C-alpha cells in the first residue's frame, strides 16, 4: 500500500572483521532526495536525474567486513518493509553492483511501538563475500526510501 516517508536519520555503517566500525553515510529520511509514497517498493523517483549521485564513501572493505543500514526514528512508530526501497551503489573488485533491501535481509516490518531516539538495524547487514579483495560503497546513484507503517 502507499505510505509516506518515516521521519528520521538513515546511517550506513561499515564494520570491519576486527569489530572497528565507521559511519560511511548519513542523511535525513524525509529529505527531498528520498522517494516518498512508494507503493510496495515502487520508487516515486524512477529516473536517475531525480536521484542523488554520491562519490565513494566510507572505508575500503575486504572479505568478511559488513555493511549495516541503521535508522533512528524521530517519533515512536513502525516501518513497512515492503514499501521501503534501498538502492546503494557498491563496488567489489572494480565491478559495480547495487545493494538493495534483500541484500541486507530487510524483509520484516518494525512494530508501531519502535521507540524514537535509538538506532535500529534494518535487516541483518550485508557481508562482503570471502573472495572479494576490495569493496567500496558509493560512486553511483543512491536512494533509501524509509516508509512508515500506515
N, C-alpha and C positions, 0 to 999 in steps of 0.2 A: 504494500500500500504506500501511497505517497506520504512523506513525512517532511520534517524541516530539520535544518542543521541543529545539532545539540551544542549550545554554547559551552566552550571550554578550551583547554590547551592541548594540542597534539604535540607529542615529542617522539622522535626516533632516537633510540639509544643503541649504541654498538657495545657489545660485551665481548671482550677477548677471552680466549680459553683459560687464561690465568685469573679471570674474575674482574679485571680492570674494566670499568665502564666509562663511556664518553657520550655525551649528547651530540648528535650529528645534525639535528634539525628541530626547530620548534616554531609553531605558528598557531594562531587562533583558528579554531574550527569554523567560526562564523564570519571569517574574513571574506571579502568579495571574491577571492580566487578559488574558494571551495564550492563545489556544486551543491546546491540545496534542492530540496524536494525531489530526491532521487527515488522514483518508484521501483521497488525491488531491484536495487542495484544498477539502475539505468541512469547514466550521467545526464545532468541538465546542461553541462557544457562539454559537448562531444568533440568540438573541434580544437585542435592544438593551439590556435591563436587565442583561445579563451582560457588556456591552462598555463600555469606558472612554469617557466623554464628555470631549473636550478643547475648550478655548476656542481662539481664534485663536492661532497660534504662528508665530514667525519673522517675517522682514521682509515687507513688501509687495513683490510681484514684478510685473514687466511683461514685455512681449513679448521673447522671446529668452532670458529667465532660465531656469535649470534647477533641478530638484529631484532629489536623489540619495538612494537608500536605501543606507546603509552598514552593515556588520556586522563585529564583532570576535569571533572565536571565543575561548572560554575554554581550549580544548584543540584540538590538531590533529585535524581531522575534515573531513567533507564535508556538503553540503546537497542535499536532494532538492527541486528547484524545483517539481515537480508537486504536492508535498504542502504547500508554503508558501502562506499566504494573506495578502494585503496589501489592506487596505481603509483608505484615508486620506481624510478629508474635505477638500475643496478647493473654493475659490470662484473663479470667473472673472467679472469684471464683474457681481457680485451674484447670479450663478447657481451653485447648488451642484451639484457632481458628485463622484464618488468615483474616486480613483486606485487602481488595482489592479496586480497583478504584470505584466499585459500593458501597462499604461501606461508602466512602467519597462523594458519589454522584458526582464523577468526570466523566462527560459524555459529556461536551461541550468543543469544541476546543477553544483555545485562539487565538485572531486575530494576524495577522502578524505584526501589529504595537504595540504590547505589549512592553512597554519600558524596557530597560536594567536598572539594578541597584536598582529596587524596588521589594519588596516582593509581590507576588500574591498567593492567595489561590487556590489550585487545588480542586475544589468541594466546599462542604459546611461544611465538617468536620463530624466526627463520634461521636455520643453522647453515653456515657456509659448508658445502659438500667437501668431503675428505680429499678429493682430487684437485681442488682449487688452490692455486698458489697465491693469487692476488685478487681481492674483491673490493669494490668501492661503490658507495651509494652516490646517486646524482648523475649529472651531465645528461639531462633529459627533462621531459615534462612530468610534473608531479600533480596528482590530485588525491587528496584524502578527504572524503566526504563522510563525516560522522553524523548519523541521523538518529533523532530521538525515537522513542517507542510509542508515539501517539498514532 
